[in-house]
């Protein structure tokens, strides 16, 4: 029974992720998929309300979906977290999600969905990117790294580390991922590196990495955002010469 439930949760997690951030095509969000994943996870939660990981997954979906309206611009363009209008975030979903993850974490045994929901809760409670508790987020990703061998967790840990210790340290931590076949050549790795180079003020490397990321993604809104970011940085670099 435990393994079956674990498999069901994993499928629901994948459906939600594809709905919230479509991996390919012209639209960033597949609202139908995200809503269906949330509906089904609510149904599972009603059947096993005492399962902390079911509760954690539902909390993660609600806390992530709460930001949906602010994540897409008027013509479907991607708006990254640090540029979003946080007044557009759904406070009812955030309140429900925080209540769920608080309840789940109080039960003792902590799983990966609960930790990811805790990260989402920290983002949702912060008034801005600068005011976000990045040290706590880094700690949570460190716990996730010990729990599972997932290169995307390592990438997120590196980004959180960059926000605490500076971009140079984040770039150093991204290095080993180049030799990980699961992530090498993935646009998210190039995009993360581009962002950290931009933070560092190395616009030449940042532009190259943004363009590389744009070439690697199959999502048109993601690609357009990365190309625009590269062009903006290039223009800024040119204007200072």
N, C-alpha and C positions, 0 to 999 in steps of 0.2 A: 504493500500500500504506500509506504513512504517513497519508494522509487517512482511509482506511478504519479504521485502528487508532484514530485520534483520535476518530472518530465512535463507535466501539464503546465506548471508554473513557468518553465523555461520557454515553452511554446508561446504562452501568453505574453511573456517578456519580449520575445522576438517580434510578435505581431504589433505590440504597442510601439516598440522602437521604430519599426518600419512605418507605422502610421504617423508618429511624431516627427520623424526625420527620414523621409523617403530616400532610399539609397540611389535611386535613379529617376530620370524623367523630368518633366517641366514644373512640377509642384513640390514645395518643401514638405507640406503636411498632407497626409491622407487621413482626414478627420474621421472618415467612416471606420478605418482600421483601429485608430486610437480609441474611439468611443466603444467599439465592439470589444476590444481587449479589456477596457475598464469595466464594461458590463459583465463580461464573463468572470473577471477576477472578483467582482462584487458577489457574484453567484457562488463562486468557490469559497469566498470568505464567509458567506452566510451558512455554508455547509460545515466548515471547520473554523469557527471563529476563534478558537484557542490556539491555532497554529501560528506561531510568531512570524514565520517566513511568508505565509499567505498574507498576513496583515502587513508585513513589511513591503511586499510587492505592491499591494493596493495603495499603500502610502506613497511609495515611489512614483507610481503612475499619476496619482492625484497631484503630488507636489511638482512633478515635471509638467503635466498638462496645464497646470495653473498659469504657466508662462506662455502658453501657445499664442494668445492674441497679440502679445508684444513682440513675438519672434518673427513675424512676417509683416513687411511693409505694404503700402497701398497697391503696388503692382506685383506683389508676390515675392519681393526680394527678401533675402535673409537679413535679419537684424541680430547681431551677436549679443550675448548676455550683457556685456559691459555697456552697450549702447541702448538697451531696451528701456522703454518708458514703464517703470515699475508700477505706476498707478493703473496700468492695464492688466496687471496680474489678478487672477481670480482669488480674492481673499477667502471666499467660502471654501474653495478646494484646499487652500493652504491651511486653513484652520482645521479642516477635517483630516488632512494628511498628517499634520503635526500631532493631533490627538491620537491617531492610529499608531504612528511610529513611537510616540512616547509610551503608549500602552505596550507595544511589542517589545521594546527594549527593556521594560521592567520585568520581563518574564525570565531573564537569565541567559538562556542559550541564544547567542547572537549569530545570525547568518548573513550572507552577502546582500540579500535584498534589503535587509534592515539597515546595513551600513550605507548602502547607496541612497536609501531614503533619508538617512541622517544627513548625508552630504547635501541632498536636494533641499532639506529643511533649513540648513544653514544658509544656503544661497537665497531661499525664499524669505527668510527673516531679515536679511541684510538690507539696509537702505541704499547701498551702492556697492560696486565692485571693491572700491578702496576700503570700505568699512566691513567687508566680509571677513569672517574668522578663518583665514587661510591656514593658520597653524592647526586648527582643529580639523579642517578638511584634509590636510596632509596626514595627520594622525589616523584618520579614518581610512584613507587610501593605503596607508602603511599596514593597517589591520587586514584590509582586503588582499593586499599582496601576499601576506602570510597565509591567507585562507585559500587562495586560488592562483593558478599560474595563468594569468590573463594579461597579455601585453598592453591592452587598452587601459588597464588599471595602473600599470607602470607609467604609461604616458600621462595619465591624469595626476599621478603622484608627482611626476616631474614638473608639471605645470604649477601645482600647488606649492611645490618647493621653490620654484622661481618667484612666486608671489611673496614668499617668506624671506628667502635668502638671496634673491636676485636672479636675473635671467641667465647669467653665466653658469650657475649651478644647475639650473633647469636644463640648459643645453647639454651639459656634461652627462646628466642622467638619461637624456634621450639617446645618447650615442650607442649603447648596447642594443637598442631596438632595431638598428639598421641591419643587424645580422640575424634578427628573429624573422623566419620566413612567414610567420602569421601576420606580420605588420610591415615588413620591409616593402617599400613600394606603395604603401597605403597613403591615401591623400591626407588622412588625419595626422600622420607623423610629419609630413612635410608642412602642413598648415600650423601645427604646434611649433615646429622649429622656426617657421616664418614669424610667428607672433613673438617668440622670445628674442629673435634677432631684432625685430622692430623695437621691442622694449629696451634692448641693449643699445639701440641707436645705429646698428649696422644695417643701413638701408639697402646696400648692394646685395648682401646675402639674403635679407628679408624679401626683396623683390624676386630674386631667383627662386626662393623656396615657395613663395606664394604662387608663382607661375607654374612651378613643378606640381604643387598641390592641385591647381586648376586643371592641369593636364590629366591628373589621375582620377578625379571624381567623375561619376556618371550622373550626378545631380546637377541639373542646369542652374537652379538658384545658388547652390554652393559654388559652382564654377564661376558664375557671374560675380558673386561677392569677392572671390579670391582674385579674379582678374582686376576688378575695380580697386581692391586694396593695393595690389601691386602697382597699378597705374598712378594712384594717389601718392604712394610713397616715392615712385620714380619722379613724379612732377615736383615733389617737395625737395628731393635730392638735387634735381636740376636747378631749382630756383635758388639754392644756397651756394651754387658754384660761382 
